[in-house]
Amino acid sequence: MSTAVTTPVGRMTSLARAELTLLGRSKGTLFTALLVPLVLPFSVRAGVKQMDLAGTGLSVGTIVVPAAIGFSLLFAVYAGLVGVFTARREELVLKRLRTGELRDAEILGGSALPVVATGLAQSVILAVGCTLLLGLAAPPALYLALLGLLLGLVMCAVLAAVTSAFTRSMESAQVTTLPLMLVSMIGSGMFVPLEVLPDRLAAICERLPLTPVITLLRGGWTGDLSVSDAFGPLVTALAWIVVGVFAVQRRFRWEPRR
């Protein structure tokens, strides 16, 4: 009698397939994740046209494209995963999964994979579409844009797990996700570039979670961010990820909140 041997990758893939099926049945989650990020860049474009960008080295395109990707990270990945983690916890799915072979990291990773893949695909589509529509050239520092996108996907997934620990239900997820989303949209350079803010306020905004991601994405399209200049945003992004992972290990809830 043979015993099937499973691997972490195999277990996560199986869980991701099951999660993808459940994700397809959640119409509300799909609407928020897929349609909202497609609409918001038009609002940013209208606002940017009213800004005085003289001396900043920026254009409408180099502001809208990173913002579009930022919206996808916030709505498709962060908000989407807060809902997924919370729903699976309240349905006792996470508790049952922990009784099997799956380890904690595999459960979280497998549950997040479909949403992260959706965010990745949407970000690429938005980047290509906005670049073509706005007449931008190909990003001269593509490696910075890819690095920013990768860090953004990981960071939003980790912060979603942290936020889920403080979210009582699917309904309350609409409230608990608001602080990070609003702060990120206003202060991370998505709506208003840090270059047009007062120096003291810009220095504070540089420490926000999504700011280094937007900075790296924008640097990919402008080509003005040198390797040495990219070091600061990279360290800030990695610091947020490390802090987030530590918080997940300490605070993440596997059973329904009472």
KOLZA-83578 format. One line per field, with one value per residue (C-alpha): residue number from 1; residue in three letters; x, y, z. Coordinates in Angstrom, 1 decimal. Layout:
residues N
n NUM ... $
res Ala ... $
X X ... $
Y Y ... $
Z Z ... $
This chain:
residues 258
n 1 2 3 4 5 6 7 8 9 10 11 12 13 14 15 16 17 18 19 20 21 22 23 24 25 26 27 28 29 30 31 32 33 34 35 36 37 38 39 40 41 42 43 44 45 46 47 48 49 50 51 52 53 54 55 56 57 58 59 60 61 62 63 64 65 66 67 68 69 70 71 72 73 74 75 76 77 78 79 80 81 82 83 84 85 86 87 88 89 90 91 92 93 94 95 96 97 98 99 100 101 102 103 104 105 106 107 108 109 110 111 112 113 114 115 116 117 118 119 120 121 122 123 124 125 126 127 128 129 130 131 132 133 134 135 136 137 138 139 140 141 142 143 144 145 146 147 148 149 150 151 152 153 154 155 156 157 158 159 160 161 162 163 164 165 166 167 168 169 170 171 172 173 174 175 176 177 178 179 180 181 182 183 184 185 186 187 188 189 190 191 192 193 194 195 196 197 198 199 200 201 202 203 204 205 206 207 208 209 210 211 212 213 214 215 216 217 218 219 220 221 222 223 224 225 226 227 228 229 230 231 232 233 234 235 236 237 238 239 240 241 242 243 244 245 246 247 248 249 250 251 252 253 254 255 256 257 258 $
res Met Ser Thr Ala Val Thr Thr Pro Val Gly Arg Met Thr Ser Leu Ala Arg Ala Glu Leu Thr Leu Leu Gly Arg Ser Lys Gly Thr Leu Phe Thr Ala Leu Leu Val Pro Leu Val Leu Pro Phe Ser Val Arg Ala Gly Val Lys Gln Met Asp Leu Ala Gly Thr Gly Leu Ser Val Gly Thr Ile Val Val Pro Ala Ala Ile Gly Phe Ser Leu Leu Phe Ala Val Tyr Ala Gly Leu Val Gly Val Phe Thr Ala Arg Arg Glu Glu Leu Val Leu Lys Arg Leu Arg Thr Gly Glu Leu Arg Asp Ala Glu Ile Leu Gly Gly Ser Ala Leu Pro Val Val Ala Thr Gly Leu Ala Gln Ser Val Ile Leu Ala Val Gly Cys Thr Leu Leu Leu Gly Leu Ala Ala Pro Pro Ala Leu Tyr Leu Ala Leu Leu Gly Leu Leu Leu Gly Leu Val Met Cys Ala Val Leu Ala Ala Val Thr Ser Ala Phe Thr Arg Ser Met Glu Ser Ala Gln Val Thr Thr Leu Pro Leu Met Leu Val Ser Met Ile Gly Ser Gly Met Phe Val Pro Leu Glu Val Leu Pro Asp Arg Leu Ala Ala Ile Cys Glu Arg Leu Pro Leu Thr Pro Val Ile Thr Leu Leu Arg Gly Gly Trp Thr Gly Asp Leu Ser Val Ser Asp Ala Phe Gly Pro Leu Val Thr Ala Leu Ala Trp Ile Val Val Gly Val Phe Ala Val Gln Arg Arg Phe Arg Trp Glu Pro Arg Arg $
X 0.0 1.5 1.1 0.9 3.6 2.7 4.8 4.3 3.9 1.4 -0.6 -0.7 -1.7 -4.6 -5.8 -5.4 -7.6 -10.3 -10.0 -10.2 -13.5 -14.9 -13.6 -15.5 -18.7 -18.3 -19.8 -19.3 -15.6 -15.1 -16.9 -14.7 -11.5 -11.9 -14.1 -13.3 -9.5 -10.4 -12.5 -10.5 -7.5 -9.9 -10.5 -6.8 -6.2 -8.8 -7.3 -3.7 -4.6 -5.4 -2.0 1.0 3.7 6.3 9.7 8.7 9.8 6.4 3.6 0.0 1.1 3.8 1.4 -1.7 0.1 1.6 -1.7 -3.7 -1.4 -1.8 -5.5 -5.3 -3.1 -5.4 -8.8 -8.0 -5.3 -5.5 -9.3 -10.0 -7.8 -9.1 -12.5 -11.1 -9.2 -12.1 -14.7 -12.7 -12.0 -15.7 -16.7 -14.3 -12.4 -9.0 -9.5 -10.3 -7.3 -4.9 -5.9 -4.4 -1.0 -1.0 1.2 0.1 2.2 0.9 -2.7 -2.3 -0.2 -2.6 -5.6 -3.9 -2.6 -5.7 -6.3 -2.6 -2.6 -5.7 -4.0 -0.9 -2.8 -4.9 -1.8 -0.1 -3.2 -3.7 0.0 0.0 -3.4 -2.6 0.8 -0.7 -3.7 -1.6 1.1 3.9 7.1 8.1 9.4 13.2 13.8 11.5 13.3 12.3 8.6 8.7 10.4 7.8 4.9 6.4 6.9 3.4 1.8 3.6 3.0 -0.7 -1.1 0.7 -1.2 -4.4 -3.7 -2.9 -6.1 -8.2 -7.1 -9.0 -12.0 -15.0 -17.1 -17.3 -19.5 -17.0 -14.2 -15.6 -14.7 -11.4 -9.8 -10.7 -7.9 -5.0 -6.8 -7.6 -4.2 -2.5 -4.6 -4.1 -0.6 1.3 1.6 -1.3 -3.6 -1.0 2.7 5.0 7.0 4.2 3.8 5.7 9.0 8.0 4.7 6.4 9.0 6.1 4.3 7.5 7.1 3.6 3.4 2.5 4.7 7.8 5.9 4.5 8.0 9.6 6.7 7.0 10.8 10.4 8.4 10.4 13.8 14.9 15.3 18.9 19.9 21.2 18.0 15.9 17.6 15.6 12.1 13.3 14.3 11.1 9.0 10.9 10.6 6.8 6.7 8.9 6.7 3.6 4.9 5.7 2.2 0.6 2.6 1.5 -2.0 -3.6 -6.8 -7.6 -11.0 -14.1 -14.1 -16.5 $
Y 0.0 3.3 6.6 9.7 12.2 15.8 18.9 22.5 23.7 20.9 21.6 25.4 24.8 22.6 25.1 27.9 26.1 25.6 29.3 30.4 28.5 30.3 33.6 33.2 32.8 36.0 38.6 41.5 40.8 40.4 43.7 45.6 43.9 44.1 47.1 49.8 50.0 50.4 53.5 55.4 56.2 58.4 60.5 60.8 61.9 64.7 65.9 65.8 68.0 70.8 70.5 72.6 70.0 72.5 71.7 68.3 66.3 64.5 64.3 63.2 59.7 59.1 60.0 58.1 54.8 54.2 55.4 52.8 50.0 51.4 51.2 47.6 46.7 48.4 47.2 43.9 42.6 44.3 44.8 41.5 39.5 41.1 39.8 36.3 35.8 37.1 35.0 31.8 32.3 32.9 29.9 27.8 26.9 28.1 26.1 22.9 23.4 23.6 20.1 18.7 18.7 22.4 24.6 28.1 29.8 27.4 28.1 31.9 31.7 29.3 31.3 34.5 33.1 33.6 37.2 38.1 36.6 38.6 41.8 41.0 40.4 43.5 45.7 44.5 45.2 48.7 49.5 48.5 50.1 53.4 53.6 53.2 55.5 58.3 58.0 57.0 55.3 52.0 52.4 53.1 51.5 48.5 46.6 49.3 49.1 45.3 45.5 48.0 45.8 42.7 44.5 46.0 42.5 41.0 44.0 44.2 40.5 40.7 43.9 42.2 39.4 41.9 43.8 40.6 40.0 43.2 42.5 40.8 40.0 40.4 43.5 45.2 44.6 47.5 49.7 48.2 48.5 52.2 53.8 52.3 52.7 56.4 57.2 55.5 57.2 60.6 60.5 57.9 59.9 58.3 61.4 64.1 63.5 64.0 66.4 69.1 68.7 70.8 69.2 68.4 66.8 64.9 63.5 62.1 60.7 58.9 56.6 55.4 51.7 52.2 55.2 53.3 51.1 54.1 55.7 52.7 52.3 56.0 55.7 52.9 55.1 58.3 56.7 59.5 57.2 56.0 52.7 54.6 56.7 53.5 52.1 54.2 53.2 49.6 49.5 51.2 48.7 45.7 47.2 47.3 43.7 42.5 44.3 43.0 39.4 39.7 41.1 38.2 35.7 37.4 38.6 36.6 34.8 31.3 31.0 33.2 36.3 36.2 $
Z 0.0 -1.1 0.6 -1.5 -0.8 -1.0 -1.3 -0.1 -3.7 -4.5 -1.3 -2.0 -5.6 -4.6 -2.1 -4.7 -7.2 -4.6 -3.6 -7.2 -7.5 -4.4 -5.7 -9.0 -7.0 -5.1 -7.4 -5.0 -4.5 -8.3 -9.0 -6.5 -7.6 -11.3 -12.2 -9.6 -10.4 -14.1 -13.5 -10.9 -13.2 -15.3 -12.2 -11.5 -15.1 -14.9 -11.6 -12.9 -15.9 -13.4 -11.6 -12.3 -13.0 -14.2 -12.7 -11.4 -14.4 -14.4 -17.0 -16.9 -18.1 -15.5 -12.8 -14.0 -14.8 -11.3 -9.8 -11.9 -10.7 -7.1 -7.4 -8.5 -5.6 -3.1 -4.4 -6.1 -3.7 -0.3 0.0 -1.8 0.5 3.7 2.6 1.7 4.9 7.0 5.2 5.4 9.1 9.9 7.9 9.9 6.7 8.1 11.3 9.4 7.1 10.1 11.1 7.9 6.3 5.4 7.4 8.4 5.7 3.1 4.1 3.8 0.7 -1.1 -0.1 -1.4 -4.7 -6.9 -5.7 -6.1 -9.6 -10.4 -9.2 -11.1 -14.4 -13.9 -13.1 -16.3 -18.4 -16.8 -17.3 -21.0 -21.7 -20.0 -21.6 -25.1 -24.5 -23.0 -25.6 -23.2 -24.3 -22.9 -19.3 -19.6 -16.2 -16.4 -13.6 -11.2 -12.2 -11.9 -8.5 -7.3 -8.5 -6.8 -3.6 -3.8 -4.3 -1.4 0.9 0.2 0.8 4.1 5.2 4.3 6.7 9.4 8.8 8.8 12.4 13.4 11.1 12.7 9.6 5.8 6.3 8.7 6.2 4.2 7.2 8.4 5.0 4.6 6.8 4.8 1.4 2.0 3.5 0.6 -2.1 -0.6 0.8 -1.3 -4.5 -6.3 -6.5 -5.6 -6.5 -3.5 -5.7 -5.4 -1.7 1.0 1.9 5.5 4.5 1.6 4.1 6.3 3.3 2.1 5.2 4.3 3.2 -0.5 -1.1 -1.9 -4.3 -6.2 -6.2 -7.8 -10.3 -11.3 -11.5 -13.9 -16.3 -15.9 -15.7 -13.3 -10.3 -10.0 -8.3 -5.2 -5.1 -5.3 -2.2 0.3 -1.1 -1.3 2.4 3.4 1.5 2.9 6.4 6.1 4.8 7.7 10.3 8.6 8.7 12.4 13.1 11.2 13.3 16.5 15.8 12.9 14.0 12.8 14.5 14.4 16.5 19.4 $
